[in-house]
Amino acid sequence: KRFFKSPTHENPHISKEWLEKKKAELVARGEEDVWQREYLAEFVPGGVSKIFPMLTKDVIKPHDQVLKSLFRDRRKLEYYLVADPAAASIFAVLFVAINPYTKHVYLLDEIYESEQARMSTRVIGKTIEDKAQELYPDGEWTRVYDEAETWWSNEMLDAFNQGWMPTQKAAHDKEGGLSLVKDILNAKCITMSDRCEKLYWEMDNYFKDRKGKIPKERDHLIDCLRYALHASHYSLNEEFEYREERDENFRGAKIEDDFPELRDNDLL
């Protein structure tokens, strides 16, 4: 018998710079075991590990401060109201605002209901609509719900005349969604209101099991966050905001006006 071990750095077609960047990325995500297994060809036994090791309380800000920080750009933001309905366990709702240009994610508020008496559509539905009106008065919210709970959309439409969009979560990879959340945390692109106590608690206590598997419990608001990012087609690539011309009488321009670095070029 023979045993061959070929770590990725032995591949002459992959640069050392790329590997160092990939290692730093995985370590920052708390996925050093992935680096050792996938790139060093090491046998890494499973073990309990924190899924969001980069999460700190620095992301939490006073609620009034969060609203004040986004007030100027409030009309440019995209607002998502995401529900993970339940009839017997935890009914979770997350209120999210996303700046499509800077890619900053604002976690504004949450509902984490465990009392069955308050889980009826009319009771919790009114709480949702009241919070939405408080956070963004008369604004437009994209309403998203867990596609497995089709009764929720029907009952909310009947009770409040509000349409809700299913998540299409079956088409998305959960690990990919969690990795995106990690990247957003590492990029310092999340601000969390101090009202989101349960979301922070879920993220702070989210661990892989001893087999390296992602748990399927205590993740209701984490799922809501993933659904909001999917619904917004979120990526960390910044977009340029369109701005009107300053001069309303503008009729034309020279090439060097847009490309000043070419002014001394002989071609001009």
Buried (B, 14 or more C-beta within 10 A) or exposed (E): EEEEEEEBEEEEEEEEEEBEEBBEBBEBBBBBBBBBBBBEEEEBEEEEBBBBBBBEEEBBBEBEEBBEEBEEBEEEBBBBBBBBBBEEEBBBBBBBBBBBBBBBBBBBBBBBBEEEEEBBBEEBBEBBBEBBEEBBEEEEBBBBBBBEBEEBBEBBEEBBEBEBBBBEBEEBEBEEBBBBBBBBBBEEBBBBBBBBEBBBEBBBEBBBEEEBEEEEEBBBBBBBBBBBBBBBEBEEEEEEEEEEEEEEEEEEEEEEEEEEEEEEEEEE
